[in-house]
């Protein structure tokens, strides 16, 4: 036993092969290439199968982590994928975009002395293995309950809850405003981080389970929430995201060449502007591109700019790298690819050329002062430290806020002062009977997995509501 | 789903299309628009809903052939299906009984102002319509507009039909001859709207314009369509598309509309090549 344990600890955490930074900075193919079977088995064998696993508690959707890893170690890769899918409808996506370092891997016991098990990479491996085998198992769904549920928004929250409810026998329809399902997974996260074929496959899986998806339908415009009830839906889940872009309201921000991150990424990802003119939607291929912000969306934008041919791609961030909200892995990838970080720097004005196109970004240097309410040290401008960076394209990635369409057209739906929907507790119950909400439209911008977690909890609550309704 | 049921050329470069979109047809009001894609690789373009028939479940669109997407659209025929139609989008026109309304439409904007005229008339307004085009051959919807207006004045830049001159001149004449005007709706090319607003500004006549910036999602998500109104940034897709013309920064709109001129040219050349190959 002692020998066996020693042997396990000797296996180092398996690194995942990646495209060379110089090569990948010029293409849109996925950066990490995934584990081989041998690597996956080796990594899986590092898991010591804790009796009281901490990792599961670290997962917003309670994946049986030791369970699926054990199956990989035993080379039952399909079994591992099915184990994942018991609680996670989108494992190939979560394996790629979840911040495991702040969740399951953060609490992994191996991390106390060395490196934690690479849970995310193993999740990705199992899900990819199943998908690439072409043999995706469709689990049996419960007999029809006769209850109809409408999801508004086909993003991570809506897709998760749809998967859960359809398996319980409910009749589920998703209404999506864009022409493709996936929400931020489709329009926001770039191909090099999350190939769209994977999102399509996960959506396809849900459709095979029986979920109906109606695209090009803006609820609050073509139909109101109340009309959904009139049409016979018994419950409605609002998972519309925090889709409205935030601008900084500084002079010159509407000059040509200045994008919100939402627009820049939607053009490139959803509309495939990086393949223009094969695809019709254009995008500005700037030579000197500045991205304002320090989150994952800023990293996605700046790495997109490089791939579109930028000679200089900058991150402009008002705090230091310590406060940067982006995942360490993404910052690291961006640095490797040649992104230039201008920290403790904030734009104050944009300068126009004679055609109304941005040609310069006037910035001010910042220093960190006293901590603010968030506990982070507040950035304070340094007097008379303004300087100009030459830019021809700017992407503003400083956050998003609630889109008001649903709230404005749904009487009695309580929202808070920022426009987010107020829910009672984790169940997602709103002030309107039978209307539930979850994801960014409740919490403000967060992560894919937290939206999925909210979807999961609301699914339970909606199921209970529908069953009680049946009795009454 | 979104089958084309009728297509006719109103002039050499302007096409009227009737498309099946039952939910949109039921819901739409004057001033609202749709976004369409001709095919999966296409661009999303906004077009104002000119008319609708809730019973037949159809909407009417009028567009000018200017670039690749509108060229592709014009090549489609009755029975063909559009890849997507999304709508109705934007705020409807704020219609009430203002008294006397003057509605001005220029070029393909005549199609856009038509539903506004119709709605104003139904609300009890006295409506004087002014429509203009460069020359007689490209003037559209004259009969339709006459049918829903109390009075119609036609102007052509070259004098080939109606009044010789611009719609701005006609509006100025109306004001000068002491006609009571409670509100003006001005819809057409950006320079036309800009100059019409300058005509009405000294008299304090409220002037509503409908803006047509570049859009992508058109549901408030991307901010491509931002315009400056009263010095504040607004999204034309969800805050508009109609605004108080006296408060609109038209120069900014003109600049932003030019963002993709080079790419639009490339796309058009690429498209012509493909057409010739076919």
Interface residues (C-beta under 8 A of the other chain):
Chain A: X177 X178 X179 X187 X215 X216 X217 X218 X221 X222 X223 X243 X244 X245 X247 X249 X253 X254 X255 X256 X257 X259 X260 X262 X263 X266 X267 X271 X272 X276 X277 X278 X279 X280 X281 X282 X284 X355 X356 X357 X403 X404 X405
Chain B: X23 X24 X27 X37 X41 X42 X43 X44 X68 X69 X83 X84 X85 X86 X87 X88 X89 X216 X217 X219 X220 X221 X222 X223 X224 X226 X227 X228 X233 X238 X251 X252 X254 X255 X256 X258 X259 X260 X263 X264 X266 X267 X270
